[in-house]
């Protein structure tokens, strides 16, 4: 990978794991993070590393983006408004779309080799083909979060073709692992550590999705960046299977050593967890696997691993 690297959202869940890998490879990294959802504890072990520069700032601030990108050859853009559930449309517009525009404008002014963008499986909406390939259409997001991610992909494609800035869009499934502070596995683990007898589950429990271990995700991200072959590429990043929310609950309970937990389902529109929640998501990952990458863990294995790691982390906080 061409360095130095600008890593936006580098103190977040996925960002901090990407940072671990880049520094291990002796690559210079500049983090741009406003620390609204990222945490300094996620990167504490790297403070003082000669290869790391930390800039506290917001991707909506073009001046900060220009400062952070100066001298960088690769941009890995992970910063975004992470709130999927009924997020504020204005927040998605400003953080995701305008923030991405600022990143691309900075890339246009410097000599970058690639911009990699953290997109989402939510861009597909309720796909009628499962597993869903990258060329699925028409894409009809059912949440403002998914719509904002699709808009960012369109911007990335336009800049790639208009200004010859190579772009990679990564459509991530549900990423799980240590340092996560949101998502179903984190929510279930926290709830069960508070009350090991009863678990409230959003929706009807039949929602079925893919879950991918965070280290698998990091390796997929770097493989896509390093082995891209066109000016603009799109890759699904997920596991080879999908499991229901009830199976997630069963796996979390088993990993915590709990039995006879009462499940309470909230119902929700169409059995979804919330309006805008895609009920069934399973990505076709053959395109990414053709680069030589493959996930080490199934969805169930990833959920179990994440639960055990989160239990250690949450035990220190609760």
ZADO-1210 file (C-alpha; in nm, 4 decimals, padded with zeros to 6 digits):
<atoms>
<atom x="00.0000" y="00.0000" z="00.0000" code="UNK" pos="1"/>
<atom x="00.1169" y="00.3498" z="-00.0846" code="UNK" pos="2"/>
<atom x="00.1844" y="00.5528" z="00.2269" code="UNK" pos="3"/>
<atom x="00.1437" y="00.7796" z="00.4095" code="UNK" pos="4"/>
<atom x="-00.2238" y="00.7001" z="00.4756" code="UNK" pos="5"/>
<atom x="-00.5035" y="00.9334" z="00.5837" code="UNK" pos="6"/>
<atom x="-00.7431" y="00.7297" z="00.7972" code="UNK" pos="7"/>
<atom x="-01.0654" y="00.9145" z="00.8765" code="UNK" pos="8"/>
<atom x="-01.2533" y="00.7783" z="01.1769" code="UNK" pos="9"/>
<atom x="-00.9320" y="00.6116" z="01.2890" code="UNK" pos="10"/>
<atom x="-01.0341" y="00.6094" z="01.6563" code="UNK" pos="11"/>
<atom x="-01.3591" y="00.4274" z="01.5834" code="UNK" pos="12"/>
<atom x="-01.4365" y="00.0582" z="01.5965" code="UNK" pos="13"/>
<atom x="-01.3220" y="-00.0500" z="01.2495" code="UNK" pos="14"/>
<atom x="-01.0791" y="00.2413" z="01.2143" code="UNK" pos="15"/>
<atom x="-00.8784" y="00.1473" z="01.5224" code="UNK" pos="16"/>
<atom x="-00.8394" y="-00.2095" z="01.3941" code="UNK" pos="17"/>
<atom x="-00.7255" y="-00.0814" z="01.0542" code="UNK" pos="18"/>
<atom x="-00.4787" y="00.1435" z="01.2373" code="UNK" pos="19"/>
<atom x="-00.3389" y="-00.1573" z="01.4271" code="UNK" pos="20"/>
<atom x="-00.2667" y="-00.3336" z="01.0989" code="UNK" pos="21"/>
<atom x="-00.1164" y="-00.0334" z="00.9188" code="UNK" pos="22"/>
<atom x="00.1215" y="00.0506" z="01.2027" code="UNK" pos="23"/>
<atom x="00.2218" y="-00.3155" z="01.2267" code="UNK" pos="24"/>
<atom x="00.3201" y="-00.2877" z="00.8604" code="UNK" pos="25"/>
<atom x="00.5315" y="00.0223" z="00.9421" code="UNK" pos="26"/>
<atom x="00.3089" y="00.2544" z="00.7367" code="UNK" pos="27"/>
<atom x="00.2787" y="00.6210" z="00.8314" code="UNK" pos="28"/>
<atom x="-00.0783" y="00.7102" z="00.9281" code="UNK" pos="29"/>
<atom x="-00.2598" y="01.0366" z="00.9933" code="UNK" pos="30"/>
<atom x="-00.5875" y="00.9966" z="01.1811" code="UNK" pos="31"/>
<atom x="-00.8633" y="01.2530" z="01.1374" code="UNK" pos="32"/>
<atom x="-01.1338" y="01.1980" z="01.3990" code="UNK" pos="33"/>
<atom x="-01.3694" y="01.4261" z="01.5911" code="UNK" pos="34"/>
<atom x="-01.4001" y="01.1651" z="01.8707" code="UNK" pos="35"/>
<atom x="-01.7781" y="01.1872" z="01.8745" code="UNK" pos="36"/>
<atom x="-01.8224" y="00.8114" z="01.8352" code="UNK" pos="37"/>
<atom x="-01.4561" y="00.7075" z="01.8285" code="UNK" pos="38"/>
<atom x="-01.2614" y="00.6866" z="02.1539" code="UNK" pos="39"/>
<atom x="-00.9051" y="00.7683" z="02.2514" code="UNK" pos="40"/>
<atom x="-00.8904" y="00.4431" z="02.4458" code="UNK" pos="41"/>
<atom x="-00.9190" y="00.2573" z="02.1149" code="UNK" pos="42"/>
<atom x="-00.5838" y="00.3960" z="02.0021" code="UNK" pos="43"/>
<atom x="-00.4173" y="00.4550" z="02.3403" code="UNK" pos="44"/>
<atom x="-00.1519" y="00.1887" z="02.2805" code="UNK" pos="45"/>
<atom x="-00.0259" y="00.3809" z="01.9764" code="UNK" pos="46"/>
<atom x="00.0056" y="00.7266" z="02.1327" code="UNK" pos="47"/>
<atom x="00.3652" y="00.8397" z="02.0858" code="UNK" pos="48"/>
<atom x="00.4307" y="00.6118" z="01.7887" code="UNK" pos="49"/>
<atom x="00.6568" y="00.7994" z="01.5470" code="UNK" pos="50"/>
<atom x="00.4471" y="00.6731" z="01.2529" code="UNK" pos="51"/>
<atom x="00.1205" y="00.8133" z="01.3872" code="UNK" pos="52"/>
<atom x="-00.0168" y="01.1663" z="01.3645" code="UNK" pos="53"/>
<atom x="-00.3525" y="01.2447" z="01.5256" code="UNK" pos="54"/>
<atom x="-00.5607" y="01.5408" z="01.4142" code="UNK" pos="55"/>
<atom x="-00.8767" y="01.6086" z="01.6090" code="UNK" pos="56"/>
<atom x="-01.1209" y="01.7479" z="01.3599" code="UNK" pos="57"/>
<atom x="-01.4367" y="01.6938" z="01.1623" code="UNK" pos="58"/>
<atom x="-01.4676" y="01.5780" z="00.8010" code="UNK" pos="59"/>
<atom x="-01.7269" y="01.8532" z="00.7555" code="UNK" pos="60"/>
<atom x="-01.4442" y="02.1058" z="00.8108" code="UNK" pos="61"/>
<atom x="-01.2706" y="02.1381" z="00.4739" code="UNK" pos="62"/>
<atom x="-00.9717" y="02.3153" z="00.6267" code="UNK" pos="63"/>
<atom x="-00.9113" y="02.0264" z="00.8683" code="UNK" pos="64"/>
<atom x="-00.9508" y="01.7731" z="00.5879" code="UNK" pos="65"/>
<atom x="-00.6953" y="01.9603" z="00.3762" code="UNK" pos="66"/>
<atom x="-00.4548" y="01.9745" z="00.6703" code="UNK" pos="67"/>
<atom x="-00.4899" y="01.6050" z="00.7457" code="UNK" pos="68"/>
<atom x="-00.4578" y="01.4895" z="00.3836" code="UNK" pos="69"/>
<atom x="-00.1446" y="01.6866" z="00.3072" code="UNK" pos="70"/>
<atom x="00.1332" y="01.4508" z="00.1978" code="UNK" pos="71"/>
<atom x="-00.0862" y="01.1385" z="00.2048" code="UNK" pos="72"/>
<atom x="-00.0938" y="00.8911" z="-00.0838" code="UNK" pos="73"/>
<atom x="-00.3818" y="00.6677" z="00.0263" code="UNK" pos="74"/>
<atom x="-00.7096" y="00.7735" z="00.1867" code="UNK" pos="75"/>
<atom x="-00.9175" y="00.5223" z="00.3826" code="UNK" pos="76"/>
<atom x="-01.2398" y="00.7059" z="00.4562" code="UNK" pos="77"/>
<atom x="-01.4305" y="00.5424" z="00.7431" code="UNK" pos="78"/>
<atom x="-01.5662" y="00.8487" z="00.9259" code="UNK" pos="79"/>
<atom x="-01.9449" y="00.8872" z="00.9116" code="UNK" pos="80"/>
<atom x="-02.2556" y="00.9344" z="01.1191" code="UNK" pos="81"/>
<atom x="-02.2908" y="00.5736" z="01.2426" code="UNK" pos="82"/>
<atom x="-02.6540" y="00.5931" z="01.3507" code="UNK" pos="83"/>
<atom x="-02.8497" y="00.3561" z="01.1258" code="UNK" pos="84"/>
<atom x="-03.1712" y="00.3515" z="01.3309" code="UNK" pos="85"/>
<atom x="-03.3935" y="00.6433" z="01.2312" code="UNK" pos="86"/>
<atom x="-03.0964" y="00.8778" z="01.2010" code="UNK" pos="87"/>
<atom x="-03.1477" y="01.2490" z="01.1410" code="UNK" pos="88"/>
<atom x="-03.1474" y="01.3030" z="00.7606" code="UNK" pos="89"/>
<atom x="-02.9640" y="01.6349" z="00.8028" code="UNK" pos="90"/>
<atom x="-02.6906" y="01.4609" z="01.0030" code="UNK" pos="91"/>
<atom x="-02.6509" y="01.1964" z="00.7328" code="UNK" pos="92"/>
<atom x="-02.6340" y="01.4668" z="00.4679" code="UNK" pos="93"/>
<atom x="-02.3710" y="01.6706" z="00.6505" code="UNK" pos="94"/>
<atom x="-02.1532" y="01.3941" z="00.7942" code="UNK" pos="95"/>
<atom x="-02.1753" y="01.1354" z="00.5212" code="UNK" pos="96"/>
<atom x="-02.2328" y="01.3206" z="00.1954" code="UNK" pos="97"/>
<atom x="-02.0741" y="01.6602" z="00.2587" code="UNK" pos="98"/>
<atom x="-01.7926" y="01.5024" z="00.4587" code="UNK" pos="99"/>
<atom x="-01.7187" y="01.2630" z="00.1723" code="UNK" pos="100"/>
<atom x="-01.7278" y="01.5496" z="-00.0763" code="UNK" pos="101"/>
<atom x="-01.4629" y="01.7283" z="00.1330" code="UNK" pos="102"/>
<atom x="-01.2463" y="01.4150" z="00.1295" code="UNK" pos="103"/>
<atom x="-01.2767" y="01.3845" z="-00.2479" code="UNK" pos="104"/>
<atom x="-01.2004" y="01.7526" z="-00.3003" code="UNK" pos="105"/>
<atom x="-00.8855" y="01.7125" z="-00.0911" code="UNK" pos="106"/>
<atom x="-00.7911" y="01.4028" z="-00.2943" code="UNK" pos="107"/>
<atom x="-00.8340" y="01.6048" z="-00.6136" code="UNK" pos="108"/>
<atom x="-00.5786" y="01.8598" z="-00.4949" code="UNK" pos="109"/>
<atom x="-00.3088" y="01.6113" z="-00.3922" code="UNK" pos="110"/>
<atom x="-00.1442" y="01.3117" z="-00.5568" code="UNK" pos="111"/>
<atom x="-00.3373" y="01.0181" z="-00.4098" code="UNK" pos="112"/>
<atom x="-00.3179" y="00.6634" z="-00.5424" code="UNK" pos="113"/>
<atom x="-00.6610" y="00.5567" z="-00.4133" code="UNK" pos="114"/>
<atom x="-00.9587" y="00.6608" z="-00.1999" code="UNK" pos="115"/>
<atom x="-01.1268" y="00.3696" z="-00.0199" code="UNK" pos="116"/>
<atom x="-01.4752" y="00.4414" z="00.1130" code="UNK" pos="117"/>
<atom x="-01.6676" y="00.2565" z="00.3846" code="UNK" pos="118"/>
<atom x="-02.0084" y="00.1971" z="00.2301" code="UNK" pos="119"/>
<atom x="-02.2754" y="-00.0391" z="00.3587" code="UNK" pos="120"/>
<atom x="-02.4975" y="-00.3312" z="00.2678" code="UNK" pos="121"/>
<atom x="-02.7904" y="-00.0931" z="00.3336" code="UNK" pos="122"/>
<atom x="-02.7425" y="00.0609" z="-00.0133" code="UNK" pos="123"/>
<atom x="-02.9251" y="-00.2393" z="-00.1636" code="UNK" pos="124"/>
<atom x="-03.2430" y="-00.1926" z="00.0358" code="UNK" pos="125"/>
<atom x="-03.4614" y="-00.5018" z="00.0384" code="UNK" pos="126"/>
<atom x="-03.2840" y="-00.7001" z="-00.2321" code="UNK" pos="127"/>
<atom x="-03.4813" y="-00.9751" z="-00.4032" code="UNK" pos="128"/>
<atom x="-03.1644" y="-01.1722" z="-00.4838" code="UNK" pos="129"/>
<atom x="-02.9789" y="-01.3319" z="-00.1916" code="UNK" pos="130"/>
<atom x="-02.6824" y="-01.3537" z="-00.1710" code="UNK" pos="131"/>
<atom x="-02.6797" y="-01.0105" z="-00.3341" code="UNK" pos="132"/>
<atom x="-02.4076" y="-00.9385" z="-00.5942" code="UNK" pos="133"/>
<atom x="-02.2459" y="-00.5977" z="-00.6460" code="UNK" pos="134"/>
<atom x="-02.4232" y="-00.5480" z="-00.9807" code="UNK" pos="135"/>
<atom x="-02.7700" y="-00.5927" z="-00.8296" code="UNK" pos="136"/>
<atom x="-03.0243" y="-00.3332" z="-00.9387" code="UNK" pos="137"/>
<atom x="-03.2251" y="-00.1288" z="-00.8914" code="UNK" pos="138"/>
<atom x="-03.0803" y="-00.0237" z="-00.5588" code="UNK" pos="139"/>
<atom x="-03.3549" y="00.1128" z="-00.3368" code="UNK" pos="140"/>
<atom x="-03.2299" y="00.2041" z="00.0122" code="UNK" pos="141"/>
<atom x="-03.5071" y="00.2045" z="00.2743" code="UNK" pos="142"/>
<atom x="-03.3235" y="00.4245" z="00.5279" code="UNK" pos="143"/>
<atom x="-03.1719" y="00.7710" z="00.5054" code="UNK" pos="144"/>
<atom x="-02.8448" y="00.6147" z="00.6228" code="UNK" pos="145"/>
<atom x="-02.8444" y="00.3740" z="00.3264" code="UNK" pos="146"/>
<atom x="-02.9422" y="00.6566" z="00.0901" code="UNK" pos="147"/>
<atom x="-02.6512" y="00.8710" z="00.2123" code="UNK" pos="148"/>
<atom x="-02.4049" y="00.5854" z="00.1609" code="UNK" pos="149"/>
<atom x="-02.5310" y="00.5278" z="-00.1928" code="UNK" pos="150"/>
<atom x="-02.4955" y="00.9000" z="-00.2661" code="UNK" pos="151"/>
<atom x="-02.1355" y="00.8853" z="-00.1425" code="UNK" pos="152"/>
<atom x="-02.0659" y="00.5920" z="-00.3735" code="UNK" pos="153"/>
<atom x="-02.1996" y="00.7961" z="-00.6655" code="UNK" pos="154"/>
<atom x="-01.9677" y="01.0843" z="-00.5739" code="UNK" pos="155"/>
<atom x="-01.6694" y="00.8493" z="-00.5466" code="UNK" pos="156"/>
<atom x="-01.7457" y="00.6990" z="-00.8880" code="UNK" pos="157"/>
<atom x="-01.7842" y="01.0453" z="-01.0434" code="UNK" pos="158"/>
<atom x="-01.4527" y="01.1695" z="-00.9028" code="UNK" pos="159"/>
<atom x="-01.2779" y="00.8483" z="-01.0073" code="UNK" pos="160"/>
<atom x="-01.3908" y="00.8839" z="-01.3674" code="UNK" pos="161"/>
<atom x="-01.3773" y="01.2632" z="-01.3964" code="UNK" pos="162"/>
<atom x="-01.0523" y="01.3323" z="-01.2146" code="UNK" pos="163"/>
<atom x="-00.8824" y="00.9923" z="-01.2462" code="UNK" pos="164"/>
<atom x="-00.8741" y="00.9385" z="-00.8703" code="UNK" pos="165"/>
<atom x="-00.8939" y="00.5599" z="-00.8209" code="UNK" pos="166"/>
<atom x="-01.1799" y="00.4697" z="-00.5873" code="UNK" pos="167"/>
<atom x="-01.2868" y="00.1596" z="-00.3963" code="UNK" pos="168"/>
<atom x="-01.6310" y="00.1316" z="-00.2354" code="UNK" pos="169"/>
<atom x="-01.6628" y="-00.1370" z="00.0315" code="UNK" pos="170"/>
<atom x="-02.0157" y="-00.2506" z="00.1105" code="UNK" pos="171"/>
<atom x="-01.9798" y="-00.3916" z="00.4595" code="UNK" pos="172"/>
<atom x="-02.2103" y="-00.6412" z="00.6268" code="UNK" pos="173"/>
<atom x="-02.2483" y="-00.6272" z="01.0089" code="UNK" pos="174"/>
<atom x="-01.8981" y="-00.6056" z="01.1541" code="UNK" pos="175"/>
<atom x="-01.8453" y="-00.7516" z="01.5020" code="UNK" pos="176"/>
<atom x="-01.5519" y="-00.7719" z="01.7386" code="UNK" pos="177"/>
<atom x="-01.3695" y="-00.6031" z="02.0255" code="UNK" pos="178"/>
<atom x="-01.4105" y="-00.2276" z="02.0726" code="UNK" pos="179"/>
<atom x="-01.7588" y="-00.2257" z="01.9151" code="UNK" pos="180"/>
<atom x="-01.9956" y="00.0098" z="02.0950" code="UNK" pos="181"/>
<atom x="-02.3118" y="-00.0443" z="01.8921" code="UNK" pos="182"/>
<atom x="-02.4864" y="-00.3218" z="01.7016" code="UNK" pos="183"/>
<atom x="-02.6929" y="-00.6256" z="01.7978" code="UNK" pos="184"/>
<atom x="-02.4086" y="-00.8282" z="01.9529" code="UNK" pos="185"/>
<atom x="-02.3023" y="-00.5385" z="02.1739" code="UNK" pos="186"/>
<atom x="-02.6639" y="-00.4662" z="02.2701" code="UNK" pos="187"/>
<atom x="-02.7432" y="-00.8298" z="02.3544" code="UNK" pos="188"/>
<atom x="-02.4205" y="-00.8791" z="02.5501" code="UNK" pos="189"/>
<atom x="-02.4745" y="-00.5639" z="02.7567" code="UNK" pos="190"/>
<atom x="-02.8402" y="-00.6447" z="02.8241" code="UNK" pos="191"/>
<atom x="-02.7643" y="-01.0013" z="02.9313" code="UNK" pos="192"/>
<atom x="-02.4796" y="-00.8956" z="03.1576" code="UNK" pos="193"/>
<atom x="-02.7282" y="-00.6605" z="03.3264" code="UNK" pos="194"/>
<atom x="-03.0145" y="-00.9114" z="03.3365" code="UNK" pos="195"/>
<atom x="-02.9140" y="-01.2716" z="03.2539" code="UNK" pos="196"/>
<atom x="-03.2736" y="-01.3970" z="03.2713" code="UNK" pos="197"/>
<atom x="-03.4541" y="-01.1836" z="03.0143" code="UNK" pos="198"/>
<atom x="-03.3583" y="-01.0434" z="02.6726" code="UNK" pos="199"/>
<atom x="-03.5593" y="-00.7921" z="02.4731" code="UNK" pos="200"/>
<atom x="-03.5146" y="-00.8458" z="02.0983" code="UNK" pos="201"/>
<atom x="-03.6156" y="-00.5799" z="01.8468" code="UNK" pos="202"/>
<atom x="-03.8370" y="-00.7144" z="01.5683" code="UNK" pos="203"/>
<atom x="-03.9725" y="-01.0680" z="01.5481" code="UNK" pos="204"/>
<atom x="-03.6374" y="-01.2509" z="01.5555" code="UNK" pos="205"/>
<atom x="-03.6610" y="-01.3805" z="01.1989" code="UNK" pos="206"/>
<atom x="-03.4479" y="-01.1003" z="01.0544" code="UNK" pos="207"/>
<atom x="-03.1565" y="-01.2746" z="00.8831" code="UNK" pos="208"/>
<atom x="-02.8187" y="-01.1126" z="00.8158" code="UNK" pos="209"/>
<atom x="-02.4460" y="-01.1723" z="00.7723" code="UNK" pos="210"/>
<atom x="-02.1916" y="-01.0962" z="01.0447" code="UNK" pos="211"/>
<atom x="-01.8192" y="-01.0617" z="00.9829" code="UNK" pos="212"/>
<atom x="-01.5294" y="-01.0662" z="01.2296" code="UNK" pos="213"/>
<atom x="-01.3498" y="-00.7316" z="01.2407" code="UNK" pos="214"/>
<atom x="-01.0045" y="-00.8734" z="01.1587" code="UNK" pos="215"/>
<atom x="-01.1514" y="-01.0459" z="00.8520" code="UNK" pos="216"/>
<atom x="-01.2930" y="-00.7054" z="00.7586" code="UNK" pos="217"/>
<atom x="-00.9554" y="-00.5321" z="00.7925" code="UNK" pos="218"/>
<atom x="-00.7891" y="-00.7918" z="00.5716" code="UNK" pos="219"/>
<atom x="-01.0688" y="-00.7594" z="00.3154" code="UNK" pos="220"/>
<atom x="-01.0328" y="-00.3809" z="00.3125" code="UNK" pos="221"/>
<atom x="-00.6588" y="-00.3892" z="00.2528" code="UNK" pos="222"/>
<atom x="-00.6899" y="-00.6615" z="-00.0117" code="UNK" pos="223"/>
<atom x="-00.9446" y="-00.4535" z="-00.2025" code="UNK" pos="224"/>
<atom x="-00.7193" y="-00.1471" z="-00.1886" code="UNK" pos="225"/>
<atom x="-00.4010" y="-00.3275" z="-00.2893" code="UNK" pos="226"/>
<atom x="-00.5417" y="-00.5574" z="-00.5587" code="UNK" pos="227"/>
<atom x="-00.7920" y="-00.3303" z="-00.7346" code="UNK" pos="228"/>
<atom x="-00.7626" y="-00.3368" z="-01.1129" code="UNK" pos="229"/>
<atom x="-00.9923" y="-00.0588" z="-01.2369" code="UNK" pos="230"/>
<atom x="-01.0293" y="00.3124" z="-01.1716" code="UNK" pos="231"/>
<atom x="-01.3428" y="00.2404" z="-00.9681" code="UNK" pos="232"/>
<atom x="-01.4276" y="-00.0863" z="-00.7941" code="UNK" pos="233"/>
<atom x="-01.7092" y="-00.1980" z="-00.5653" code="UNK" pos="234"/>
<atom x="-01.6761" y="-00.4939" z="-00.3287" code="UNK" pos="235"/>
<atom x="-01.9163" y="-00.6631" z="-00.0911" code="UNK" pos="236"/>
<atom x="-01.7490" y="-00.7459" z="00.2402" code="UNK" pos="237"/>
<atom x="-01.9202" y="-01.0098" z="00.4502" code="UNK" pos="238"/>
<atom x="-01.9252" y="-01.3713" z="00.5537" code="UNK" pos="239"/>
<atom x="-02.0334" y="-01.6686" z="00.3448" code="UNK" pos="240"/>
<atom x="-02.3549" y="-01.7238" z="00.5403" code="UNK" pos="241"/>
<atom x="-02.6335" y="-01.5450" z="00.7275" code="UNK" pos="242"/>
<atom x="-02.8119" y="-01.6145" z="01.0574" code="UNK" pos="243"/>
<atom x="-03.1346" y="-01.4929" z="01.2164" code="UNK" pos="244"/>
<atom x="-03.1491" y="-01.2478" z="01.5049" code="UNK" pos="245"/>
<atom x="-03.2840" y="-01.5289" z="01.7228" code="UNK" pos="246"/>
<atom x="-02.9767" y="-01.7366" z="01.6295" code="UNK" pos="247"/>
<atom x="-02.7617" y="-01.4381" z="01.7259" code="UNK" pos="248"/>
<atom x="-02.9362" y="-01.4316" z="02.0635" code="UNK" pos="249"/>
<atom x="-02.8847" y="-01.8070" z="02.1070" code="UNK" pos="250"/>
<atom x="-02.5156" y="-01.7726" z="02.0209" code="UNK" pos="251"/>
<atom x="-02.4637" y="-01.4795" z="02.2588" code="UNK" pos="252"/>
<atom x="-02.6365" y="-01.6688" z="02.5414" code="UNK" pos="253"/>
<atom x="-02.4245" y="-01.9761" z="02.4764" code="UNK" pos="254"/>
<atom x="-02.1021" y="-01.7711" z="02.4678" code="UNK" pos="255"/>
<atom x="-02.1985" y="-01.6148" z="02.8023" code="UNK" pos="256"/>
<atom x="-02.2845" y="-01.9536" z="02.9498" code="UNK" pos="257"/>
<atom x="-02.6515" y="-01.8654" z="03.0000" code="UNK" pos="258"/>
<atom x="-02.9478" y="-02.1020" z="02.9759" code="UNK" pos="259"/>
<atom x="-03.3251" y="-02.0642" z="02.9838" code="UNK" pos="260"/>
<atom x="-03.3183" y="-01.6938" z="02.8999" code="UNK" pos="261"/>
<atom x="-03.6641" y="-01.5518" z="02.8302" code="UNK" pos="262"/>
<atom x="-03.6807" y="-01.3823" z="02.4884" code="UNK" pos="263"/>
<atom x="-03.9209" y="-01.0898" z="02.4520" code="UNK" pos="264"/>
<atom x="-03.9780" y="-00.9809" z="02.0911" code="UNK" pos="265"/>
<atom x="-04.0920" y="-00.6237" z="02.0281" code="UNK" pos="266"/>
<atom x="-04.2488" y="-00.6927" z="01.6885" code="UNK" pos="267"/>
<atom x="-04.2017" y="-00.3834" z="01.4784" code="UNK" pos="268"/>
<atom x="-04.3122" y="-00.2932" z="01.1231" code="UNK" pos="269"/>
<atom x="-04.3068" y="-00.6129" z="00.9150" code="UNK" pos="270"/>
<atom x="-04.1125" y="-00.7847" z="01.1916" code="UNK" pos="271"/>
<atom x="-03.8222" y="-00.5415" z="01.1498" code="UNK" pos="272"/>
<atom x="-03.6301" y="-00.3988" z="01.4406" code="UNK" pos="273"/>
<atom x="-03.7147" y="-00.0414" z="01.3394" code="UNK" pos="274"/>
<atom x="-03.8396" y="00.1508" z="01.0331" code="UNK" pos="275"/>
<atom x="-03.5641" y="00.1351" z="00.7713" code="UNK" pos="276"/>
<atom x="-03.4188" y="-00.1905" z="00.9039" code="UNK" pos="277"/>
<atom x="-03.3408" y="-00.4272" z="00.6156" code="UNK" pos="278"/>
<atom x="-03.4906" y="-00.7582" z="00.7252" code="UNK" pos="279"/>
<atom x="-03.2824" y="-00.9938" z="00.5106" code="UNK" pos="280"/>
<atom x="-02.9207" y="-00.9245" z="00.4138" code="UNK" pos="281"/>
<atom x="-02.6724" y="-01.1707" z="00.2718" code="UNK" pos="282"/>
<atom x="-02.3967" y="-01.0433" z="00.0439" code="UNK" pos="283"/>
<atom x="-02.2374" y="-01.2297" z="-00.2433" code="UNK" pos="284"/>
<atom x="-01.8632" y="-01.2003" z="-00.1741" code="UNK" pos="285"/>
<atom x="-01.7235" y="-01.3936" z="-00.4725" code="UNK" pos="286"/>
<atom x="-01.5769" y="-01.0784" z="-00.6316" code="UNK" pos="287"/>
<atom x="-01.3637" y="-01.0057" z="-00.3265" code="UNK" pos="288"/>
<atom x="-01.2727" y="-01.3718" z="-00.2839" code="UNK" pos="289"/>
<atom x="-01.1372" y="-01.3694" z="-00.6411" code="UNK" pos="290"/>
<atom x="-00.8591" y="-01.1434" z="-00.5082" code="UNK" pos="291"/>
<atom x="-00.7423" y="-01.4230" z="-00.2785" code="UNK" pos="292"/>
<atom x="-00.9219" y="-01.3091" z="00.0371" code="UNK" pos="293"/>
<atom x="-01.1740" y="-01.5184" z="00.2267" code="UNK" pos="294"/>
<atom x="-01.3296" y="-01.4803" z="00.5723" code="UNK" pos="295"/>
<atom x="-01.1888" y="-01.7079" z="00.8403" code="UNK" pos="296"/>
<atom x="-01.5124" y="-01.7210" z="01.0409" code="UNK" pos="297"/>
<atom x="-01.8797" y="-01.7888" z="00.9787" code="UNK" pos="298"/>
<atom x="-02.1429" y="-01.5484" z="01.1075" code="UNK" pos="299"/>
<atom x="-02.2109" y="-01.7635" z="01.4130" code="UNK" pos="300"/>
<atom x="-01.8396" y="-01.8018" z="01.4923" code="UNK" pos="301"/>
<atom x="-01.7850" y="-01.4272" z="01.4558" code="UNK" pos="302"/>
<atom x="-02.0769" y="-01.3517" z="01.6901" code="UNK" pos="303"/>
<atom x="-01.9455" y="-01.5979" z="01.9515" code="UNK" pos="304"/>
<atom x="-01.5927" y="-01.4539" z="01.9340" code="UNK" pos="305"/>
<atom x="-01.7242" y="-01.0992" z="01.9597" code="UNK" pos="306"/>
<atom x="-01.9416" y="-01.1839" z="02.2600" code="UNK" pos="307"/>
<atom x="-01.6507" y="-01.3301" z="02.4545" code="UNK" pos="308"/>
<atom x="-01.4327" y="-01.0267" z="02.3783" code="UNK" pos="309"/>
<atom x="-01.7101" y="-00.7798" z="02.4630" code="UNK" pos="310"/>
<atom x="-01.7764" y="-00.9571" z="02.7904" code="UNK" pos="311"/>
<atom x="-01.4156" y="-00.8849" z="02.8960" code="UNK" pos="312"/>
<atom x="-01.4456" y="-00.5200" z="02.7961" code="UNK" pos="313"/>
<atom x="-01.7852" y="-00.4592" z="02.9510" code="UNK" pos="314"/>
<atom x="-01.6853" y="-00.6319" z="03.2747" code="UNK" pos="315"/>
<atom x="-01.4361" y="-00.3510" z="03.3330" code="UNK" pos="316"/>
<atom x="-01.7031" y="-00.0853" z="03.2805" code="UNK" pos="317"/>
<atom x="-02.0061" y="-00.2277" z="03.4606" code="UNK" pos="318"/>
</atoms>
